[in-house]
Amino acid sequence: MSQDKKQKEKIKKSEEEWKEELSPESYCILREGGTEEPFENKYYNHKEEGTYYCAGCGNPLFSSKAKYNSRCGWPSFFEPVSEDNISTRKDTSHNMIRTEVLCSICSGHLGHVFEDGPKPTGLRYCINSASLDFKEEK
């Protein structure tokens, strides 16, 4: 099977398997839809060049070239690496209507997307650091 084909397959694991593989904070966010503290998270002020991957499955999600400071307290991006690498769904939790962003491979909760971002997309992907791993560009 080709690498491209493997990359598109969904990952399904038991909650016990996820708990063994993820840190408690990453598990809370990716598997339970939690949110980390604003401004005090790993990638909010991160300025290295490279790619941000899903901490649950390694799916490439966002390039540092699409990262910007939205001053919202979480890492923000104006576009994903590929629309195929994320999925979205309506989120009505906390008495709000928002669009939740999920990893398309492991269905992990990443954050939310809003329509108040910069050009060229006008989008702000507000993503939890604990749902991401970063690999520096070499």
Secondary structure as UniProt FT lines:
FT   HELIX           3..8
FT   HELIX           15..21
FT   HELIX           24..32
FT   TURN            42..45
FT   STRAND          50..54
FT   TURN            55..57
FT   STRAND          60..63
FT   HELIX           64..66
FT   STRAND          67..68
FT   STRAND          76..77
FT   HELIX           83..85
FT   STRAND          86..91
FT   HELIX           93..95
FT   STRAND          98..103
FT   TURN            104..106
FT   STRAND          109..114
FT   TURN            119..121
FT   STRAND          124..127
FT   HELIX           129..131
FT   STRAND          132..136
//
